[in-house]
């Protein structure tokens, strides 16, 4: 397992985290569908994650963690804070438009469907987890996720995520997440798999 120090991210970490997430999701099925065949995948994803992180880092009850070298990170939303407010959508829109295109309705479409089926029970929401491809499979994903999983167990609170890539499901399962029915995306979209984790008792 990779030896790494994980800390809460600050505004100064935004650029390197955006670059890391873009690298991590460059071959992701859901993001490929969202980009609808547009070129320059990583550059577009950097724009998207830069806008997302700018907004997330200003939310006092969201928990964002980063590896000391910037090669991995995780974005968590607080209990009952999983729904994206209109104000956040407006702030993120310029970056999302640059990434996905002006006429591309898929990003808002998928967000609406995800939120429609999102669990209403109190939980922490793992919105994004990503590590650079060069270090994947070396324990870094577990490291950046562990502070919040430990908090879930300590507080007795469940956790929830959507896996955008089927190959990541076994990884999440090892950490106690269980598969739920797929998010009902439009025809032609890849599978988006919700996963729920009950807190573990000591």
C-alpha positions as CSV (number, residue, x, y, z in Angstrom):
1,X,0.0,0.0,0.0
2,X,1.2,3.5,-0.9
3,X,2.3,5.5,2.2
4,X,0.6,8.8,2.0
5,X,-0.5,11.6,4.2
6,X,-4.1,12.7,3.7
7,X,-5.3,16.2,4.7
8,X,-8.4,18.4,4.2
9,X,-8.1,20.2,0.9
10,X,-7.8,24.0,0.8
11,X,-8.3,26.5,-2.0
12,X,-4.6,26.2,-2.9
13,X,-5.2,22.5,-3.8
14,X,-7.9,23.2,-6.4
15,X,-5.7,23.2,-9.5
16,X,-3.8,20.0,-8.7
17,X,-7.0,18.2,-7.7
18,X,-8.8,19.3,-10.9
19,X,-5.8,17.9,-12.8
20,X,-5.9,14.7,-10.8
21,X,-9.6,14.1,-11.3
22,X,-9.4,14.9,-15.0
23,X,-6.7,12.2,-15.3
24,X,-8.6,9.8,-13.1
25,X,-11.9,10.1,-15.2
26,X,-10.4,10.5,-18.7
27,X,-11.5,7.0,-19.6
28,X,-14.6,6.9,-17.4
29,X,-17.8,5.6,-19.2
30,X,-20.2,8.1,-17.8
31,X,-17.9,11.1,-18.5
32,X,-17.3,9.8,-22.0
33,X,-21.1,9.8,-22.5
34,X,-21.4,13.3,-21.0
35,X,-18.8,14.6,-23.3
36,X,-20.7,13.1,-26.3
37,X,-17.6,12.5,-28.4
38,X,-15.9,15.9,-27.9
39,X,-12.1,16.0,-28.2
40,X,-9.5,17.0,-25.7
41,X,-11.1,15.0,-22.9
42,X,-8.7,15.8,-20.1
43,X,-8.6,19.5,-20.8
44,X,-12.4,19.6,-20.8
45,X,-12.6,17.6,-17.6
46,X,-10.1,19.9,-15.9
47,X,-12.4,22.8,-16.7
48,X,-15.3,20.9,-15.2
49,X,-13.6,19.8,-12.0
50,X,-12.0,23.3,-11.6
51,X,-15.5,24.8,-11.5
52,X,-16.8,22.0,-9.3
53,X,-14.0,22.3,-6.8
54,X,-14.2,26.1,-6.7
55,X,-17.8,25.8,-5.5
56,X,-17.3,22.7,-3.2
57,X,-14.3,24.3,-1.4
58,X,-16.5,27.2,-0.3
59,X,-19.0,24.9,1.4
60,X,-18.2,24.7,5.1
61,X,-20.0,21.4,5.7
62,X,-18.5,19.5,2.7
63,X,-15.4,17.4,3.4
64,X,-12.7,17.4,0.7
65,X,-9.6,15.4,1.2
66,X,-6.3,15.3,-0.8
67,X,-3.2,13.2,-0.7
68,X,0.0,15.1,0.2
69,X,1.3,14.9,-3.4
70,X,-2.0,15.8,-5.0
71,X,-2.3,12.4,-6.7
72,X,-5.7,11.5,-5.2
73,X,-8.7,13.2,-3.6
74,X,-12.2,12.7,-2.4
75,X,-15.2,15.1,-2.2
76,X,-17.9,14.3,0.4
77,X,-21.1,16.2,1.0
78,X,-22.5,16.5,4.5
79,X,-25.6,14.9,6.0
80,X,-28.7,16.1,4.1
81,X,-26.5,18.3,1.9
82,X,-26.3,16.0,-1.2
83,X,-28.8,18.0,-3.3
84,X,-27.1,20.5,-5.6
85,X,-28.6,23.9,-5.0
86,X,-29.5,26.2,-7.9
87,X,-26.9,28.7,-6.7
88,X,-24.2,26.0,-7.1
89,X,-25.4,25.1,-10.6
90,X,-25.2,28.7,-11.6
91,X,-21.7,29.1,-10.3
92,X,-20.5,25.9,-11.9
93,X,-22.3,26.6,-15.2
94,X,-19.5,28.5,-17.0
95,X,-17.0,25.8,-16.4
96,X,-19.4,23.0,-17.2
97,X,-20.4,24.7,-20.5
98,X,-16.8,25.0,-21.5
99,X,-16.3,21.4,-20.7
100,X,-19.4,19.8,-22.1
101,X,-20.7,22.3,-24.7
102,X,-23.4,24.9,-24.9
103,X,-26.1,22.7,-26.3
104,X,-25.3,19.5,-24.3
105,X,-28.2,18.7,-22.0
106,X,-26.7,15.5,-20.7
107,X,-25.0,16.9,-17.6
108,X,-28.2,18.5,-16.1
109,X,-30.2,15.6,-17.3
110,X,-28.1,13.1,-15.4
111,X,-28.0,15.3,-12.3
112,X,-31.8,15.4,-12.3
113,X,-32.2,11.7,-12.5
114,X,-29.5,11.0,-9.9
115,X,-31.1,13.4,-7.4
116,X,-34.6,11.9,-8.1
117,X,-33.5,8.5,-6.9
118,X,-31.0,9.6,-4.3
119,X,-31.7,8.1,-0.8
120,X,-33.5,10.4,1.6
121,X,-32.1,8.7,4.7
122,X,-29.4,10.7,6.5
123,X,-26.0,9.8,5.2
124,X,-22.6,11.2,4.0
125,X,-22.4,11.4,0.2
126,X,-19.2,10.5,-1.6
127,X,-19.6,12.7,-4.7
128,X,-16.2,12.2,-6.2
129,X,-13.2,9.9,-5.6
130,X,-10.3,9.9,-8.0
131,X,-6.6,9.0,-8.2
132,X,-4.1,9.5,-11.0
133,X,-3.9,6.5,-13.3
134,X,-0.2,6.0,-12.6
135,X,-0.9,5.2,-8.9
136,X,-4.2,3.4,-9.2
137,X,-4.3,0.0,-7.5
138,X,-1.7,1.0,-4.9
139,X,-4.1,1.9,-2.0
140,X,-4.3,5.6,-2.6
141,X,-8.1,5.5,-3.2
142,X,-8.5,3.8,0.2
143,X,-6.3,6.3,1.9
144,X,-8.2,9.4,0.7
145,X,-11.5,7.8,1.5
146,X,-10.6,6.5,4.9
147,X,-11.0,9.7,7.0
148,X,-14.7,9.9,6.2
149,X,-15.4,6.2,6.4
150,X,-13.9,6.2,9.9
151,X,-16.1,9.2,10.7
152,X,-19.2,7.3,9.4
153,X,-18.4,4.4,11.7
154,X,-17.6,6.6,14.6
155,X,-20.9,8.6,14.2
156,X,-23.0,5.6,13.1
157,X,-23.9,7.2,9.8
158,X,-24.3,5.5,6.5
159,X,-22.5,6.5,3.3
160,X,-23.6,6.6,-0.3
161,X,-22.0,6.9,-3.8
162,X,-22.7,6.3,-7.5
163,X,-20.0,4.3,-9.2
164,X,-19.6,5.6,-12.8
165,X,-17.3,2.7,-13.8
166,X,-18.3,-1.0,-13.2
167,X,-14.6,-2.0,-12.6
168,X,-14.6,0.1,-9.4
169,X,-17.5,-1.8,-7.8
170,X,-15.3,-4.5,-6.2
171,X,-13.1,-1.8,-4.7
172,X,-16.0,-0.1,-3.0
173,X,-17.5,-3.4,-2.0
174,X,-14.3,-4.2,-0.1
175,X,-15.0,-1.0,2.0
176,X,-18.5,-2.2,2.8
177,X,-20.6,-0.6,0.1
178,X,-23.4,-2.7,-1.4
179,X,-24.9,-2.4,-4.9
180,X,-28.3,-1.0,-5.4
181,X,-30.5,-0.8,-8.5
182,X,-28.9,1.2,-11.4
183,X,-29.8,4.8,-11.8
184,X,-32.4,4.9,-14.6
185,X,-30.4,6.9,-17.2
186,X,-31.6,7.6,-20.8
187,X,-31.3,4.8,-23.4
188,X,-27.7,4.6,-24.7
189,X,-26.1,5.8,-21.5
190,X,-23.6,3.6,-19.6
191,X,-24.6,2.0,-16.3
192,X,-24.4,4.2,-13.2
193,X,-24.4,2.0,-10.0
194,X,-25.5,3.4,-6.7
195,X,-23.9,1.9,-3.6
196,X,-24.8,2.1,0.0
197,X,-22.7,1.5,3.1
198,X,-24.0,0.9,6.6
199,X,-21.6,2.0,9.3
200,X,-19.4,-0.6,10.8
201,X,-19.4,-1.3,14.5
202,X,-16.1,-1.5,16.4
